[in-house]
Amino acid sequence: MKLKQIPGKVAKRISAYGFGLFGIDSITRAKITPRRDLQEFGTSYGGWVIPTSIFNSNSVCYCVGCGEDITFDLGMIEHFQCDIHGFDPTPRAIKHVTRVAGNNPKYHLHEVGLWDKEDTLQFFVPKNPEHVSHSLLNLQKTEDCISVKVKRLSRLMEELGHQRLDLLKIDIEGAEYKVIETIVEDRLDIKVICVEFDECYHALDRNYKNRIQASVNSLLENGYSMACAQGDGNYTFVKNGN
């Protein structure tokens, strides 16, 4: 399992991790607040950077958007011995997770997606049939779709008996805007948020950077700092005081 130490100060891999010359994210122009405890778990495709000092075996972690790469999730389990709750309603993702983690007592798969309310919505397929990631926003402008169940994050936490989260990772093909809105609206207690803004890959229009910037600013204005910008829309936010 890949475990990579990320330098606490801007020193190397500057372009890969989105640092400007003065610690400014190139997409949102937000300040990056470096930490010395950052490490990357998972493959180069599915990996995420997190502050390791925050987590332990009792941490409550939600990884939303499993796809066919849960090396980050499994790396968390291996390193911290914590439980991971994975969320993905996509048939191929469910099949993959069941195959690689079905016998892992610390991995709990929930076949549901995230949105701002409980509903059944159309999940649009990717253009490339070899890809697994479906989109509620139809980022790739395809016609074929499947029907999936979605719920508000606060509702899922209530159902699972969690009053706070140590980690929320969301890689959900455009639905991240709605979910971040609910985090702010519901004042959810989440220590670390890892989010991929998928419009960096499949923009709906030319205003995609403005949408990303507005979503990032809503977190920064509600008690979070940007700890890492991996590039291409992947960010790690840490709630101030952690």
C-alpha positions as CSV (number, residue, x, y, z in Angstrom):
1,M,0.0,0.0,0.0
2,K,1.5,3.3,-1.1
3,L,2.2,5.7,1.8
4,K,4.0,8.9,0.8
5,Q,5.2,11.6,3.1
6,I,4.3,15.1,1.8
7,P,6.6,17.9,2.9
8,G,5.2,20.4,5.4
9,K,6.6,23.3,3.5
10,V,6.5,24.0,-0.2
11,A,9.7,22.3,-1.4
12,K,9.2,19.8,-4.2
13,R,6.5,18.4,-6.5
14,I,5.1,22.0,-6.6
15,S,3.2,21.5,-9.8
16,A,1.8,18.1,-8.8
17,Y,0.3,19.4,-5.6
18,G,-1.0,22.7,-6.9
19,F,1.2,25.1,-4.9
20,G,1.9,28.5,-6.3
21,L,5.1,30.2,-5.5
22,F,3.7,31.7,-2.3
23,G,1.4,28.8,-1.2
24,I,-1.6,29.8,-3.3
25,D,-3.8,27.3,-5.1
26,S,-3.6,28.0,-8.8
27,I,-7.3,27.2,-9.4
28,T,-9.1,29.0,-6.6
29,R,-6.4,31.5,-5.5
30,A,-7.0,30.3,-1.9
31,K,-4.2,30.2,0.6
32,I,-2.7,26.8,1.3
33,T,-1.8,26.2,5.0
34,P,0.9,23.6,5.2
35,R,1.2,20.9,7.8
36,R,4.0,18.6,8.7
37,D,1.8,15.6,9.2
38,L,0.5,15.2,5.6
39,Q,0.8,11.8,4.0
40,E,-0.7,10.3,0.8
41,F,-2.5,6.9,0.9
42,G,-3.5,4.9,-2.2
43,T,-2.5,4.7,-5.8
44,S,-1.5,7.6,-8.0
45,Y,-5.1,7.4,-9.4
46,G,-7.1,6.9,-6.2
47,G,-4.8,8.4,-3.6
48,W,-5.5,11.3,-1.2
49,V,-3.5,13.4,1.1
50,I,-4.5,13.6,4.8
51,P,-3.1,14.8,8.1
52,T,-2.2,11.6,9.9
53,S,-2.1,13.1,13.4
54,I,-5.8,13.5,13.4
55,F,-6.7,9.8,13.0
56,N,-6.7,6.7,15.1
57,S,-8.5,3.4,15.5
58,N,-11.6,5.1,16.7
59,S,-11.9,7.5,13.8
60,V,-15.2,7.7,11.9
61,C,-14.5,7.9,8.1
62,Y,-16.8,8.2,5.2
63,C,-15.4,7.6,1.7
64,V,-18.1,8.5,-0.9
65,G,-17.5,7.5,-4.5
66,C,-15.7,4.2,-4.5
67,G,-15.4,3.4,-8.2
68,E,-12.9,0.7,-8.9
69,D,-10.0,2.0,-6.7
70,I,-10.4,1.9,-2.9
71,T,-6.7,1.8,-2.2
72,F,-7.0,4.9,-0.1
73,D,-9.8,3.4,2.0
74,L,-7.8,0.2,2.5
75,G,-4.6,2.2,3.3
76,M,-6.5,4.0,6.0
77,I,-7.7,0.7,7.5
78,E,-4.2,-0.8,7.4
79,H,-2.4,2.2,8.9
80,F,-4.9,3.3,11.5
81,Q,-7.0,0.2,12.1
82,C,-10.1,2.3,11.8
83,D,-13.5,1.5,10.2
84,I,-14.3,2.9,6.8
85,H,-17.8,3.5,5.5
86,G,-17.9,3.4,1.7
87,F,-20.8,4.8,-0.3
88,D,-21.5,4.1,-4.0
89,P,-24.7,3.0,-5.8
90,T,-22.9,2.1,-9.1
91,P,-23.2,-1.6,-9.9
92,R,-19.6,-1.9,-11.1
93,A,-18.3,-0.1,-8.0
94,I,-20.4,-2.4,-5.8
95,K,-19.0,-5.4,-7.5
96,H,-15.4,-4.2,-7.2
97,V,-15.7,-3.3,-3.5
98,T,-17.4,-6.6,-2.7
99,R,-14.6,-8.5,-4.4
100,V,-11.6,-6.7,-2.8
101,A,-13.1,-5.7,0.6
102,G,-16.1,-8.0,1.1
103,N,-14.3,-10.0,3.7
104,N,-12.8,-7.0,5.5
105,P,-14.7,-6.5,8.8
106,K,-13.6,-2.9,8.9
107,Y,-15.0,-2.0,5.5
108,H,-18.7,-1.2,5.4
109,L,-20.3,-0.6,2.0
110,H,-23.5,1.4,1.6
111,E,-25.2,1.3,-1.8
112,V,-26.4,4.9,-1.8
113,G,-25.2,8.2,-3.2
114,L,-25.0,11.7,-1.7
115,W,-27.2,14.6,-2.6
116,D,-29.0,17.4,-0.7
117,K,-32.2,15.3,-0.1
118,E,-33.5,11.8,-0.1
119,D,-34.6,10.8,-3.6
120,T,-34.2,8.4,-6.5
121,L,-32.3,10.2,-9.3
122,Q,-30.8,9.5,-12.7
123,F,-27.1,8.6,-12.7
124,F,-25.6,9.2,-16.1
125,V,-23.0,6.9,-17.5
126,P,-19.5,8.0,-18.6
127,K,-18.7,8.4,-22.3
128,N,-16.0,5.8,-22.1
129,P,-17.6,2.4,-21.4
130,E,-14.4,1.3,-19.7
131,H,-14.8,4.0,-17.1
132,V,-16.9,3.5,-14.0
133,S,-17.8,7.0,-12.6
134,H,-21.4,8.0,-13.2
135,S,-22.6,11.6,-12.7
136,L,-25.8,13.1,-11.3
137,L,-25.0,16.3,-13.1
138,N,-24.3,14.5,-16.3
139,L,-20.9,16.1,-16.6
140,Q,-20.0,14.1,-19.7
141,K,-23.3,14.9,-21.4
142,T,-24.4,11.3,-22.1
143,E,-27.9,9.9,-22.6
144,D,-27.8,6.5,-20.9
145,C,-28.4,6.4,-17.2
146,I,-29.4,4.3,-14.2
147,S,-31.7,5.1,-11.3
148,V,-30.0,5.3,-7.9
149,K,-31.0,6.2,-4.3
150,V,-29.5,9.3,-2.8
151,K,-29.6,10.8,0.7
152,R,-28.5,13.9,2.5
153,L,-25.3,13.5,4.5
154,S,-26.8,14.5,7.8
155,R,-29.5,11.9,7.3
156,L,-27.0,9.1,6.6
157,M,-25.0,10.1,9.7
158,E,-28.2,10.0,11.8
159,E,-29.0,6.5,10.4
160,L,-25.5,5.2,11.2
161,G,-25.4,6.8,14.6
162,H,-22.6,9.2,13.9
163,Q,-22.7,12.7,15.4
164,R,-19.4,13.8,13.9
165,L,-16.9,12.6,11.3
166,D,-13.2,12.5,11.3
167,L,-13.0,12.2,7.6
168,L,-15.3,12.8,4.6
169,K,-13.9,12.0,1.2
170,I,-16.1,12.9,-1.7
171,D,-15.3,12.0,-5.3
172,I,-18.8,12.2,-6.7
173,E,-18.7,13.6,-10.2
174,G,-20.2,17.0,-9.7
175,A,-22.5,16.4,-6.8
176,E,-19.8,17.8,-4.5
177,Y,-21.3,21.3,-4.7
178,K,-24.6,20.2,-3.3
179,V,-23.0,18.1,-0.6
180,I,-20.7,20.9,0.6
181,E,-23.8,23.2,0.7
182,T,-25.5,20.7,3.1
183,I,-22.3,20.5,5.3
184,V,-22.4,24.2,5.8
185,E,-26.2,24.4,6.2
186,D,-26.4,21.6,8.7
187,R,-23.2,22.7,10.5
188,L,-21.9,19.2,10.4
189,D,-18.8,18.4,12.6
190,I,-16.3,17.0,10.2
191,K,-12.5,17.3,10.9
192,V,-11.1,16.6,7.5
193,I,-12.8,16.9,4.1
194,C,-11.1,15.5,0.9
195,V,-13.0,16.6,-2.2
196,E,-12.4,16.3,-6.0
197,F,-14.1,19.0,-8.1
198,D,-14.8,17.0,-11.2
199,E,-15.5,20.0,-13.4
200,C,-11.7,20.3,-13.7
201,Y,-12.0,17.3,-16.0
202,H,-15.4,17.7,-17.5
203,A,-16.5,21.4,-17.2
204,L,-20.2,22.1,-17.8
205,D,-19.3,25.6,-19.1
206,R,-16.6,28.3,-18.9
207,N,-17.7,29.3,-15.4
208,Y,-16.6,26.1,-13.7
209,K,-13.7,27.8,-11.9
210,N,-16.1,30.3,-10.4
211,R,-18.3,27.5,-9.1
212,I,-15.2,25.7,-7.6
213,Q,-14.0,28.9,-6.0
214,A,-17.4,29.6,-4.5
215,S,-17.6,26.1,-3.0
216,V,-14.1,26.3,-1.6
217,N,-14.7,29.7,-0.1
218,S,-17.8,28.4,1.6
219,L,-15.6,26.0,3.5
220,L,-12.9,28.5,4.2
221,E,-15.5,30.9,5.5
222,N,-16.9,28.3,7.8
223,G,-13.9,27.2,9.8
224,Y,-11.7,25.2,7.4
225,S,-8.2,25.7,6.0
226,M,-6.9,24.3,2.8
227,A,-4.1,21.9,3.8
228,C,-3.3,20.5,0.4
229,A,-4.1,21.1,-3.3
230,Q,-3.0,18.0,-5.2
231,G,-3.8,19.6,-8.6
232,D,-6.7,19.1,-11.0
233,G,-9.3,19.9,-8.4
234,N,-8.3,17.6,-5.6
235,Y,-8.2,19.3,-2.2
236,T,-7.8,18.5,1.5
237,F,-9.5,20.8,4.0
238,V,-8.9,20.6,7.8
239,K,-11.3,22.1,10.3
240,N,-9.4,24.8,12.3
241,G,-8.2,23.6,15.7
242,N,-7.3,20.1,14.6
